[in-house]
Amino acid sequence: MAWIDNLFKLMSERKASDLHMTSEHQPMIRDSGDMIPLEGVPKLSKDQVKQILMEICPERNKKQYEESWDTDFAYALEGIGRFRANLFVDRYGPGGVFRRIPDKILSAEQLGLPAAVLRMCEYKKGLVLVTGPTGSGKSTTLAAMIDHINANRKEHIITIEDPVEFVHPAKRCLINQREIHQHTKSFAVALRAALREDPDIVLVGEMRDLETTRIAIETAETGHLVFGTLHTSTASSTVDRIINQFPAEEQEQIRLMLAGSLRGVVAQNLLKKKGGGRLAAQEILFVTPGIAANIREGKTYQIPSQMQTGARYGMQLLNDALEKLVKADSVEPMEAYDRSIDKEDMAKKLLALGFNVEQAQAQAAHEAKTVAKPAAPTSSAPEAPKPGAPATPGWKRPG
């Protein structure tokens, strides 16, 4: 067993989302959105951190790490789950961040996905995007959507990921999951190849460059259903981000293509839930003829107002989703306000519910107290590796 497996077990016990390891620092976990040091595990030297990381790093990634000082891979621990790893180097030395991916894919019902989001799984062709900041649960939502299709349709699904996170067992669909650098060279290469592999549905883990974005739109145009992700916070900014990736002389053509191929956008944010844990607030856009015209004519600034009147289609703005969570007593009003993009509108919505944002901010400033969150439990925390004295049978003195 690798030494870091002990920390992964602690993560699982706390239902923490991430483990952070930085040289000359105490390992920390992210629990319900907060960073908490792992009590009982002391600061680790850069040699210790490197040895811990290299113990689980695949050979192909070790070379990449030595050459570029960054690498991504997936790591599986039986009975606990899978972890998406990113290794890096900073001014302290080697470091790593590990995102926990549950063993089982949460269903749409378990996640509480709105019915409008599931309607996007019924399309036969077009582009559907799930967006949001890093750590907002995009992969979890997409996995639930693919699982819903897997259970209800008879299709061929190809996923292109870096790395493969959720593993989809065959249900009613045939699913081929390809990992960048292990099964294919790049998103763009895999996406072009997918067109020759008789797909019905293609999932692109990240539309991170112009070429991948272009091929994804072309794939959606040619009669396939394409799912993708972007790091954007709202539906309208998602459209702008895609168009602005392209040179000015191409943007008019891309607007035409996007107006014809984009079917929907789910822009997601995670909030701290009352009583612990986190839940998602989702802005939902369906591309109606009116919104398609906005995209085509370069009037994306009009999309939010179109969404306000599009509730009958299942559309909702982020503030509407946040307001529903506050009404349901699922999140604190200030948590909803902090996650809002249009804060002036959100403050008005909260005031209508009897909560005054300005008064709450003034009270918080007056109190000015820092409340320390309890450290993670230490019952099963592993002893830190000591130079010359291995913490586990597999431990070797660094260097």
C-alpha positions, -999 to +999 in steps of 0.1 A: +000+000+000+013+034-009+019+059+020-005+084+005-034+058+006-037+065+043-045+102+035-070+091+008-088+070+034-090+100+057-104+120+028-131+094+022-140+093+059-145+131+059-161+131+025-135+158+016-133+168-021-095+174-024-062+166-008-034+192-011+003+184-006+029+212-007+065+208+003+074+222+037+037+223+046+012+201+065-011+182+041-046+198+039-080+187+028-109+207+014-140+199+035-173+215+025-153+241+006-129+250+035-092+241+037-083+221+068-049+209+079-046+171+086-038+171+123-013+145+132+005+147+099+034+172+102+050+193+076+067+172+049+100+181+034+104+185-004+122+152-006+095+134+014+067+149-008+085+140-040+090+104-028+053+102-018+042+115-051+066+093-072+054+062-054+020+064-072+030+084-104+028+063-136+061+059-155+048+079-185+039+108-162+073+108-143+090+117-175+065+144-183+068+158-148+106+159-150+104+177-183+075+202-178+071+202-140+034+195-144+014+163-151-021+149-147-032+113-141-058+092-124-052+070-094-075+042-081-077+029-046-100-002-043-129+003-020-122+041-017-125+055-052-106+072-079-085+104-076-076+129-103-041+140-096-022+171-107+015+172-098+033+205-099+064+224-087+063+257-068+088+278-048+087+253-020+093+222-041+072+194-055+034+194-047+002+177-057-035+181-056-059+151-056-096+154-064-117+126-050-140+109-076-165+086-059-165+049-067-201+051-078-216+076-102-243+096-085-276+095-104-294+125-116-319+119-088-293+117-061-277+150-074-311+166-076-306+176-112-335+197-125-358+180-151-347+207-175-311+195-174-322+159-181-341+171-211-307+180-226-299+143-225-327+136-250-312+155-279-301+135-309-276+161-321-261+195-312-238+209-285-245+209-248-221+226-224-217+222-187-197+251-173-185+266-141-154+275-121-128+249-111-142+226-085-179+234-092-189+198-099-189+199-137-175+164-140-200+150-115-230+166-134-217+154-168-212+119-154-248+118-141-260+130-175-240+103-194-252+077-169-288+088-176-283+083-213-266+050-207-296+038-187-323+050-212-309+050-247-292+026-270-263+046-283-225+045-289-208+070-266-172+081-268-156+101-240-123+119-243-109+129-210-077+141-192-077+119-172-106+095-172-125+102-140-158+084-136-158+049-151-190+041-169-201+004-169-220-008-200-258-006-195-278+000-226-250+019-244-216+010-257-192+034-240-155+039-251-135+060-227-102+074-240-076+092-219-052+118-232-016+107-233-026+071-225-050+062-254-046+093-276-023+123-281-047+152-277-084+162-275-083+174-311-067+142-324-092+120-305-121+142-316-112+139-353-108+102-349-141+099-332-159+109-363-146+077-380-157+055-350-195+056-356-204+076-325-239+089-315-226+109-286-192+124-279-181+139-245-151+162-247-136+166-212-123+201-218-127+224-248-094+241-239-081+252-272-094+267-305-089+235-326-108+213-301-136+239-299-138+241-337-140+203-342-166+200-314-188+225-331-183+208-365-191+174-349-223+188-334-232+202-368-228+169-386-255+151-366-238+141-333-247+150-298-216+166-282-211+173-245-183+196-234-171+218-205-157+253-202-146+274-172-172+301-175-197+313-149-228+322-169-246+310-200-241+342-219-204+344-210-200+309-223-212+319-258-188+349-257-159+327-246-164+303-275-167+331-301-138+351-287-115+321-290-115+326-328-097+353-349-119+383-357-122+373-393-138+340-384-161+351-357-191+359-379-190+323-393-186+308-358-216+328-346-237+313-374-224+278-367-230+281-329-265+296-334-273+264-354-256+238-332-257+250-296-286+233-278-281+242-241-258+254-214-257+245-177-236+270-158-230+256-123-218+268-089-213+249-057-225+263-024-220+253+012-251+235+024-266+242+058-256+213+080-226+204+060-218+193+025-223+212-007-250+215-034-252+230-068-270+260-082-275+259-119-281+285-145-299+268-174-301+280-210-320+265-239-313+279-273-346+291-286-351+308-319-348+342-301-315+333-284-302+318-316-308+351-333-290+369-304-260+346-310-261+350-348-263+388-346-237+393-319-262+404-293-253+380-265-259+408-240-296+403-246-294+366-236-301+371-199-333+391-206-344+363-229-337+338-202-358+357-177-389+352-199-380+316-208-391+299-176-417+279-196-388+263-215-371+254-182-346+282-183-334+300-152-307+325-143-282+318-116-299+343-092-332+325-096-315+292-087-299+308-057-332+323-046-348+289-047-321+274-025-325+302+001-363+298+001-359+260+007-336+269+037-308+248+020-282+276+021-275+307+041-285+340+024-250+354+025-236+322+009-261+327-020-251+364-022-214+356-023-219+331-052-241+355-072-227+373-103-253+400-104-251+410-067-274+441-070-302+419-082-295+392-057-295+417-028-330+428-040-342+392-041-329+385-006-345+417+007-378+405-006-373+374+015-366+395+046-328+394+046-308+427+044-274+422+028-260+456+039-270+450+075-255+415+075-222+429+061-221+457+086-227+432+115-200+409+102-175+437+100-184+449+135-180+414+150-148+408+130-142+374+147-123+345+132-138+312+139-113+283+135-128+252+119-119+219+137-090+200+123-096+167+106-097+136+129-064+120+137-075+084+146-061+069+114-036+096+104-004+080+092+029+088+108+049+111+086+079+095+068+112+102+086+145+103+069+161+069+072+130+054+089+103+042+064+067+049+074+055+019+053+073-011+040+074+005+006+090+037+018+126+045+008+147+073+020+145+102-005+176+108-025 
